[in-house]
Amino acid sequence: MIIVLKPEATPKEIKHIEDKIRELGLKPMLSVGKERTIIGVIGEEDKARIQPFEAFPGVESVMPIQKPYKFVSREFKKEDSVVKIVPGVEVGGEKIVVMAGPCTVENRERLLAIAELVKKSGAKVLRGGAFKPRTSPYSFQGLKDKGMKFLYEAKKKVGLPIVTELMDPRDLPLFLKYADIIQIGARNMQNFELLKEVGKTKKPVLLKRGMASTIKDFLLSAEYVVSEGNPNCILCERGIRTFEDTTRFTLDISAVPVIKKLSHLPVIIDPSHCSGIWDYVAPLAKAAIAVGADGLLIEVHNDPEKALCDGPQALKPNKFDALMHELRQIAAVIGRTL
C-alpha cells in the first residue's frame, strides 16, 4: 500500500500515520520527493486495509498495491488453473470445453433426446436447470428434485457430466450427490453465504458474472469460493446490462483477456443468455473462442417453440452441430482443440 500525503502535511500528521502503521505490525517507509511525499506500507496489505488511512489528516490518497482478491489473482498463481470435471474432461487446458443442453429440464424424454444430440455433436458437458431463478413468481420454476434425478439419469445413459444451478444452500446435499459442476447464477453472484458453502466443498463451481457487476466484483466473488478451500472455480461471462436494448444483455467480450491477465482461473462464455436471440449465438460463440475463452455454455433445444424457458435463444440441434464444426476450425487456428 502507498499513502500519498498532501503537500501541506505536517511532521506531526506524518508521525501519527507512521505510528498507526507500526501499531498494525507493519513497517512505514517514508519517501520525500520534490513534489510529493509518500509513505510505503511494508507487510501484509490486508492488515493495512482495516485502517481507514484516507480519513487521516494530511492524507491525499491511498493506493493499494496487491489485488483485493488474493487467491484468484495472477500474483498468487502465475500459471493457468485447470479444473478437472471428470476423467477426460477439464476446463482451462488446451482443449476447449462446450457445455450444452436445454435451459431447463422439462421432462425425462426430452432431456435424454437432447443429451444424445449434443454429445453426438461434440459437447463434453450437459447443461440443464432443475431449479430455475425467474423474474416472475408465476413463471416455470423448474422440476427441482425430479429434474436433478432426470439429469443424473441422462449422465448415466449418455455419459456426459452435468452442470446445473444451485440457488439455496439447503439444496447443496442434492447437488453434491447428482451434479458434476455446481452453477452459481448471475443473480446469486454476490450471495456470499451461498458462495461460502460451495467453497467448503471440492465440487467444481461455475460462477456467472452478475448483470451489473464489474470484473473486480466478479473476481471478489470467486475469492469467496477459493478462500474457503475450493480451488475448482470456473468463471462465466454472460453479458452485462447496458443502455443497449437490441439484445437482452451486452456481451463483454473484453472480459476474457482482462480476466486472464488478472486471474489464473479458467473463463468461459455463455453466448445464449447475453444475446437472448438464437441467431446471434453462433457469431458470439465464434468470437469467444477467438478471444481465448476456455469454453462455452450453449442452450440447445429440439423444439424451441415449445420450450418452457428461453426458447428464443436456444439453438436447434442441426444449428448446434454446424456451429461445432465451425468452432473446431477457429480453435485450430489459435492452436487449441474442441
C-alpha positions in Angstrom: 0.0 0.0 0.0 1.2 3.5 -0.8 -0.1 6.5 1.2 0.2 9.8 -0.7 0.4 12.8 1.6 -0.9 16.3 1.0 1.8 18.9 0.2 0.9 20.7 3.4 1.0 17.6 5.6 2.8 18.5 9.0 5.5 16.4 10.7 3.0 15.7 13.5 0.5 14.3 11.0 3.1 12.2 9.3 4.3 10.8 12.6 0.7 9.9 13.5 0.3 8.0 10.3 3.6 6.1 10.8 2.7 5.3 14.4 -0.6 3.8 13.3 1.1 1.7 10.6 3.5 0.3 13.3 0.6 -0.5 15.6 -0.7 -2.8 12.9 2.5 -4.7 12.9 3.6 -3.1 9.6 6.6 -1.0 8.6 6.3 2.6 7.2 8.8 3.7 4.6 8.8 7.5 4.2 9.9 8.9 0.9 10.2 12.7 0.5 10.1 13.9 -3.1 10.2 17.3 -4.7 6.5 17.4 -5.4 5.1 14.6 -3.2 5.8 12.8 0.0 4.6 9.2 0.2 4.6 6.5 2.8 5.1 2.9 1.6 3.5 0.3 3.9 5.6 -2.9 4.1 3.9 -6.1 5.2 0.6 -7.8 4.8 -1.6 -5.4 2.9 -4.8 -6.9 4.3 -3.8 -5.6 7.8 -3.5 -2.1 6.4 -6.9 -2.2 4.8 -8.7 -2.3 8.2 -7.4 1.2 9.0 -9.1 4.0 7.0 -6.0 5.9 6.2 -7.9 8.1 3.7 -9.6 9.8 6.7 -6.3 10.7 8.4 -5.2 14.4 8.5 -2.5 15.0 5.9 -3.5 12.1 3.6 -4.4 12.9 0.0 -5.0 9.3 -1.3 -4.3 5.7 -0.6 -3.2 3.3 -3.4 -3.4 -0.5 -2.8 -0.6 -2.5 -4.4 -1.9 -6.0 -4.0 -5.2 -7.0 -5.6 -8.1 -7.3 -3.0 -8.7 -10.8 -4.5 -5.6 -12.6 -3.3 -6.1 -16.3 -4.1 -7.6 -15.9 -7.5 -5.0 -13.4 -8.7 -2.1 -13.9 -11.0 0.1 -12.6 -8.2 -0.8 -15.6 -6.2 -0.5 -18.1 -9.0 1.3 -17.4 -12.3 0.2 -20.5 -14.3 -3.3 -21.1 -15.6 -5.5 -23.2 -13.4 -7.1 -26.3 -14.9 -10.4 -27.5 -13.3 -10.9 -31.3 -13.7 -14.6 -32.2 -14.0 -14.4 -36.0 -14.6 -11.6 -38.1 -16.1 -11.0 -36.8 -19.6 -12.9 -33.5 -19.2 -11.2 -30.5 -17.8 -11.6 -26.7 -18.2 -8.7 -24.4 -18.6 -6.3 -26.6 -20.6 -5.5 -26.8 -24.3 -8.9 -28.3 -25.1 -12.0 -26.0 -25.3 -15.0 -27.5 -23.5 -18.5 -26.9 -24.7 -21.4 -27.4 -22.3 -24.8 -27.7 -24.0 -28.4 -28.6 -23.3 -31.8 -27.1 -22.6 -32.2 -24.0 -20.4 -34.5 -26.1 -18.1 -35.2 -29.7 -17.6 -38.8 -30.1 -18.9 -39.3 -33.9 -18.9 -37.2 -37.1 -18.9 -37.7 -38.0 -22.6 -36.8 -34.6 -24.0 -33.7 -34.3 -21.8 -32.4 -37.7 -22.9 -33.0 -36.9 -26.5 -31.2 -33.5 -26.3 -28.4 -35.1 -24.3 -27.8 -37.7 -27.1 -27.8 -35.0 -29.8 -25.4 -32.6 -28.1 -23.0 -35.4 -27.3 -23.0 -36.6 -30.9 -22.1 -33.0 -31.9 -19.1 -32.9 -29.5 -20.4 -31.3 -26.3 -18.5 -32.5 -23.2 -20.9 -31.4 -20.5 -24.7 -31.5 -20.4 -26.3 -28.4 -19.0 -29.9 -28.1 -17.7 -31.7 -26.2 -15.0 -33.6 -28.2 -12.3 -34.1 -25.1 -10.1 -34.8 -22.0 -12.1 -34.5 -18.4 -10.9 -37.2 -16.5 -12.7 -38.0 -12.8 -12.6 -41.7 -13.5 -12.3 -43.0 -15.8 -9.5 -45.6 -17.1 -12.0 -43.0 -18.5 -14.5 -42.0 -22.1 -14.5 -39.6 -22.6 -11.6 -38.2 -26.0 -12.7 -38.8 -29.6 -11.7 -36.4 -29.3 -8.7 -35.6 -32.7 -7.2 -37.2 -34.6 -10.0 -35.2 -32.6 -12.5 -32.0 -33.4 -10.7 -32.8 -37.1 -11.0 -33.5 -36.8 -14.7 -30.1 -35.1 -15.2 -28.4 -37.8 -13.3 -30.1 -40.5 -15.4 -29.0 -38.6 -18.6 -25.5 -38.6 -17.3 -25.5 -42.3 -16.7 -27.2 -43.2 -20.1 -25.3 -40.7 -22.3 -22.0 -40.4 -20.5 -21.9 -36.6 -20.1 -21.1 -34.9 -16.8 -23.8 -32.3 -15.8 -23.8 -28.7 -14.8 -26.9 -27.3 -13.1 -27.7 -24.2 -11.0 -27.9 -24.1 -7.2 -29.9 -21.3 -5.6 -30.4 -22.4 -2.0 -27.6 -23.8 0.3 -30.3 -26.1 1.8 -30.2 -28.0 -1.6 -26.5 -28.4 -1.6 -26.6 -32.1 -0.5 -28.7 -32.9 -3.5 -26.1 -31.2 -5.8 -23.2 -33.0 -4.2 -25.0 -36.2 -4.9 -26.0 -35.6 -8.5 -24.1 -32.7 -10.1 -20.6 -32.6 -11.5 -20.5 -28.8 -11.7 -22.4 -26.5 -9.4 -23.5 -23.4 -11.2 -24.0 -20.1 -9.3 -26.1 -17.9 -11.5 -25.8 -14.2 -12.2 -28.4 -13.3 -9.7 -26.5 -15.1 -6.9 -23.0 -13.9 -7.8 -22.9 -11.9 -4.6 -24.9 -14.3 -2.4 -21.9 -14.5 -0.2 -23.2 -17.2 2.2 -24.0 -19.4 -0.8 -20.5 -18.9 -2.2 -19.0 -19.8 1.2 -21.0 -23.0 1.3 -19.9 -24.2 -2.2 -16.4 -23.1 -1.3 -16.4 -25.6 1.5 -16.8 -28.4 -1.0 -14.3 -29.6 -3.6 -17.0 -29.8 -6.3 -16.2 -27.7 -9.4 -18.1 -24.4 -9.3 -19.3 -22.4 -12.4 -19.7 -18.8 -11.3 -21.6 -16.5 -13.6 -20.9 -12.8 -13.7 -23.7 -10.6 -12.3 -25.6 -8.5 -14.8 -24.4 -5.2 -13.2 -21.1 -6.3 -11.8 -17.6 -5.1 -12.5 -14.8 -7.5 -13.2 -13.4 -6.6 -9.7 -16.8 -7.6 -8.2 -16.7 -10.8 -10.2 -13.2 -11.8 -9.0 -14.0 -10.9 -5.4 -17.0 -13.3 -5.6 -14.7 -16.0 -6.9 -12.4 -15.2 -4.0 -15.2 -16.2 -1.6 -15.2 -19.7 -3.2 -11.5 -20.2 -3.4 -10.7 -18.7 0.0 -12.9 -21.3 1.6 -10.6 -24.0 0.2 -12.2 -24.9 -3.1 -9.8 -24.1 -6.0 -12.1 -25.5 -8.6 -13.8 -22.3 -9.8 -14.7 -21.6 -13.4 -15.7 -18.0 -14.3 -18.5 -17.4 -16.8 -19.1 -14.2 -18.7 -22.8 -14.0 -19.7 -23.3 -10.4 -20.6 -23.9 -7.2 -18.6 -26.7 -4.7 -18.5 -26.1 -1.6 -20.6 -28.2 1.1 -22.2 -28.5 -1.1 -25.4 -31.8 -2.9 -25.6 -31.5 -4.7 -29.0 -30.2 -7.8 -27.2 -31.0 -9.0 -23.7 -27.6 -8.1 -22.4 -24.3 -6.8 -23.9 -21.6 -9.4 -24.1 -18.4 -8.0 -22.6 -16.0 -9.9 -24.9 -13.1 -8.0 -23.4 -13.7 -9.7 -20.1 -11.9 -12.8 -21.3 -8.5 -11.2 -21.9 -8.9 -8.8 -19.0 -9.7 -11.6 -16.5 -7.0 -13.8 -17.9 -4.5 -11.1 -17.2 -5.7 -10.5 -13.7 -6.6 -14.1 -12.7 -5.4 -17.7 -13.2 -8.9 -19.1 -13.2 -10.4 -20.5 -16.4 -13.0 -18.4 -18.2 -15.9 -19.5 -20.4 -18.7 -17.5 -22.2 -22.4 -18.0 -22.3 -23.5 -16.6 -25.7 -27.1 -17.7 -25.3 -28.1 -15.5 -22.3 -26.2 -12.4 -23.3 -28.0 -12.2 -26.7 -31.4 -13.8 -25.9 -31.8 -14.4 -29.7 -30.7 -17.7 -31.3 -29.2 -16.3 -34.5 -26.7 -14.2 -32.5 -25.4 -17.2 -30.6 -23.1 -18.6 -33.3 -21.2 -15.4 -34.1 -20.8 -14.6 -30.4 -19.6 -18.2 -29.7 -17.0 -17.8 -32.5 -15.8 -14.5 -31.1 -15.5 -16.1 -27.6 -13.2 -18.9 -29.0 -11.1 -16.4 -31.0 -10.6 -14.1 -28.0 -9.3 -17.0 -25.8 -12.3 -18.4 -23.8 -11.7 -21.8 -22.3 -15.2 -23.0 -23.0 -18.8 -22.2 -24.0 -22.2 -22.7 -22.3 -24.8 -23.0 -25.1 -28.5 -23.7 -24.9 -29.8 -26.3 -27.3 -33.5 -27.4 -27.6 -35.1 -29.8 -30.1 -38.3 -27.9 -30.2 -37.7 -24.3 -29.1 -41.3 -23.2 -29.9 -42.5 -25.4 -27.1 -39.7 -24.6 -24.6 -40.8 -23.7 -21.1 -37.9 -21.3 -20.7 -35.8 -19.2 -23.1 -36.9 -20.8 -26.3 -35.9 -17.8 -28.5 -32.2 -18.1 -27.6 -31.9 -21.9 -28.0 -30.2 -23.5 -31.0 -31.8 -26.4 -32.7 -29.6 -29.5 -32.8 -28.7 -29.1 -36.5 -27.6 -25.5 -35.9 -25.6 -26.5 -32.9 -23.9 -29.3 -34.9 -23.0 -26.8 -37.7 -21.6 -24.4 -35.1 -19.4 -27.0 -33.6 -17.8 -27.7 -37.0 -17.0 -24.0 -37.4 -15.7 -23.7 -33.8 -13.2 -26.5 -34.4 -11.8 -24.6 -37.3 -11.4 -21.4 -35.2 -9.8 -23.4 -32.4 -7.3 -25.0 -34.7 -6.2 -21.5 -35.9 -5.3 -20.4 -32.3 -3.6 -23.7 -31.5 -6.4 -25.3 -29.5 -8.9 -28.2 -30.0 -12.5 -28.7 -29.3 
